Amino acid sequence: MSKPVLILGATLALLATPAFADEPIAVSLQNHRFTPATIHVKAGVPTVIALTNNDDAAEEFDSSSLKVEKVVAGHSSGNVRLRPLAPGRYPFMGEYHSETAQGVVIAE
């Protein structure tokens, strides 16, 4: 492969990589409740939620409106990547404990 093709490929790869918000948003799960339960993000900017599960059991961060599902084992952490969102409210829940593990992302 020639150098111009490699340079063009690397440039296109950089352009395709979304620019995420500056810092991940820290969210914890304890006693099957998210803290904070209300998460504010900037509309139009991809965001990462750094989820720490302090419970003994696994939990699935689940949201049909955000189009994400992420299982995080007990006493573990995981990142939930959010696409750029239009302004609005996007509810989420812990699928395994949906009666208590609930929250909302507000894109402004």
C-alpha positions in Angstrom: 0.0 0.0 0.0 1.4 3.4 -0.9 2.0 6.3 1.6 -0.8 8.5 0.2 -3.4 5.7 0.7 -2.2 5.1 4.2 -2.3 8.8 5.1 -5.8 9.1 3.6 -7.0 6.1 5.5 -5.6 7.4 8.8 -7.2 10.8 8.2 -10.6 9.2 7.4 -10.3 7.1 10.6 -9.7 10.2 12.7 -12.6 12.0 11.1 -14.9 9.0 11.8 -14.0 9.0 15.5 -16.6 10.9 17.4 -15.4 13.6 19.7 -16.8 12.7 23.1 -17.6 15.2 25.9 -14.5 16.2 27.8 -15.0 14.0 30.9 -17.0 10.8 31.5 -20.0 11.3 33.7 -19.5 9.2 36.9 -22.6 7.3 37.9 -22.8 4.7 40.7 -25.2 2.0 41.5 -25.8 1.0 45.1 -28.7 -0.8 46.7 -30.1 -1.0 43.1 -30.4 2.8 42.7 -28.4 5.0 40.4 -26.7 8.1 41.8 -27.1 10.6 40.3 -30.5 9.4 38.9 -30.7 12.5 36.7 -27.8 13.0 34.3 -27.4 16.3 32.3 -25.5 16.1 29.0 -24.8 18.6 26.3 -27.1 18.0 23.3 -25.4 17.0 20.1 -22.2 15.7 21.8 -21.4 12.0 22.3 -21.0 11.3 26.0 -19.6 8.5 28.1 -21.2 7.4 31.4 -18.7 5.7 33.7 -20.9 3.3 35.7 -19.6 1.8 38.9 -21.7 -1.1 40.2 -21.2 -1.3 44.0 -23.9 -4.0 44.4 -23.1 -7.7 44.7 -25.3 -8.5 41.7 -24.8 -7.6 38.1 -27.0 -5.0 36.6 -27.9 -4.0 33.0 -28.1 -0.3 32.2 -30.9 -0.4 29.7 -32.7 2.3 27.7 -34.7 1.9 24.5 -34.8 5.7 24.0 -31.0 5.9 24.3 -30.6 2.7 22.3 -28.1 1.2 24.8 -27.8 -1.9 26.9 -24.7 -2.5 29.0 -24.3 -5.3 31.7 -21.9 -4.4 34.5 -21.0 -7.2 36.9 -21.2 -6.6 40.7 -18.3 -4.7 42.2 -17.2 -3.7 38.7 -17.2 -0.7 36.3 -18.1 -0.2 32.7 -18.6 2.6 30.2 -21.9 3.4 28.6 -21.4 5.3 25.4 -24.2 7.7 24.3 -24.6 8.9 20.8 -25.1 12.6 20.2 -28.6 13.3 21.5 -31.3 15.8 20.4 -32.5 18.0 23.3 -34.9 16.0 25.4 -35.4 13.4 28.2 -34.2 9.9 27.9 -35.3 7.5 30.7 -33.1 4.5 31.6 -33.3 1.7 34.1 -31.5 -1.3 35.5 -33.2 -4.1 33.8 -32.6 -6.6 36.6 -34.0 -4.3 39.3 -36.3 -2.0 37.3 -38.5 -1.2 40.4 -35.7 0.8 42.0 -32.9 1.3 39.5 -34.3 4.2 37.4 -33.0 7.4 36.0 -33.2 9.9 33.2 -30.6 11.6 30.9 -31.5 15.1 30.0 -29.9 16.5 26.9 -29.8 20.3 26.8 
